Amino acid sequence: MDIGKNIARLRHELGYTQEALAARLHVSCAAVSKWEHGVSQTKGY
């Protein structure tokens, strides 16, 4: 399973919308969408 699918699965399990997750992570909704669709990778901080 790729990271985008994991992010989406966990987000759904926690009951977050993309907007709510973005707010919690201090990123844009577009960033969350891109992560989930494999358009952009997360940085390995």
Residue frames as qw, qx, qy, qz and C-alpha x, y, z in Angstrom:
[[0.000, 0.890, 0.455, 0.000, 0.00, 0.00, 0.00],
 [0.435, 0.428, -0.033, 0.791, 1.43, 3.40, -0.88],
 [0.214, -0.183, -0.452, 0.846, 1.69, 6.36, 1.47],
 [0.284, -0.098, -0.189, -0.935, -1.17, 8.26, -0.18],
 [0.630, -0.301, -0.622, -0.356, -3.59, 5.40, 0.40],
 [0.513, -0.262, -0.649, 0.497, -2.40, 5.15, 4.01],
 [0.019, -0.040, -0.203, 0.978, -2.98, 8.86, 4.57],
 [0.481, -0.176, -0.356, -0.782, -6.49, 8.65, 3.10],
 [0.647, -0.273, -0.710, -0.055, -7.34, 5.49, 5.07],
 [0.402, -0.236, -0.570, 0.677, -6.15, 6.91, 8.37],
 [0.131, -0.050, 0.012, -0.990, -7.88, 10.23, 7.70],
 [0.587, -0.257, -0.491, -0.590, -11.17, 8.40, 7.12],
 [0.618, -0.265, -0.704, 0.228, -10.67, 6.24, 10.23],
 [0.265, -0.198, -0.420, 0.845, -10.16, 9.38, 12.30],
 [0.115, 0.768, 0.623, -0.098, -13.22, 11.01, 10.75],
 [0.158, -0.602, 0.107, 0.775, -11.30, 13.96, 9.30],
 [0.605, 0.772, 0.191, -0.020, -12.10, 15.73, 6.08],
 [0.695, 0.318, 0.014, 0.645, -9.17, 16.80, 3.94],
 [0.014, -0.795, 0.007, -0.606, -9.82, 20.33, 5.17],
 [0.685, -0.706, 0.070, -0.168, -9.72, 19.30, 8.84],
 [0.901, -0.136, 0.077, 0.405, -6.51, 17.30, 8.39],
 [0.481, 0.564, 0.031, 0.670, -4.91, 20.19, 6.52],
 [0.272, -0.839, 0.048, -0.469, -5.80, 22.57, 9.36],
 [0.835, -0.540, 0.094, 0.045, -4.33, 20.20, 11.97],
 [0.832, -0.007, 0.176, 0.526, -1.11, 19.87, 9.98],
 [0.067, -0.819, 0.059, 0.567, -0.92, 23.58, 9.04],
 [0.261, -0.101, 0.693, 0.664, -0.83, 22.80, 5.32],
 [0.444, 0.208, -0.196, -0.849, -3.20, 23.55, 2.46],
 [0.807, 0.191, 0.427, -0.360, -6.11, 21.32, 1.45],
 [0.694, 0.633, -0.298, -0.169, -4.39, 21.00, -1.91],
 [0.064, 0.578, -0.800, 0.149, -1.32, 19.53, -0.21],
 [0.569, -0.082, 0.740, -0.348, -3.39, 16.81, 1.49],
 [0.804, 0.474, 0.161, -0.321, -5.15, 16.02, -1.78],
 [0.492, 0.694, -0.521, -0.065, -1.83, 15.80, -3.63],
 [0.205, -0.431, 0.850, -0.222, -0.38, 13.47, -0.98],
 [0.688, 0.114, 0.618, -0.363, -3.42, 11.18, -1.17],
 [0.783, 0.582, 0.105, -0.194, -3.32, 11.07, -4.97],
 [0.834, -0.117, 0.295, 0.452, 0.43, 10.54, -5.19],
 [0.424, 0.849, 0.092, 0.300, 1.07, 13.86, -6.94],
 [0.063, 0.781, -0.420, 0.458, 3.41, 15.11, -4.21],
 [0.740, -0.124, -0.594, 0.289, 5.47, 13.28, -1.63],
 [0.501, -0.863, -0.063, -0.028, 5.76, 14.26, 2.01],
 [0.281, 0.734, -0.514, 0.342, 9.12, 15.58, 3.17],
 [0.827, -0.184, -0.494, 0.196, 11.08, 13.31, 5.45],
 [0.149, -0.786, 0.287, -0.527, 11.52, 15.69, 8.38]]
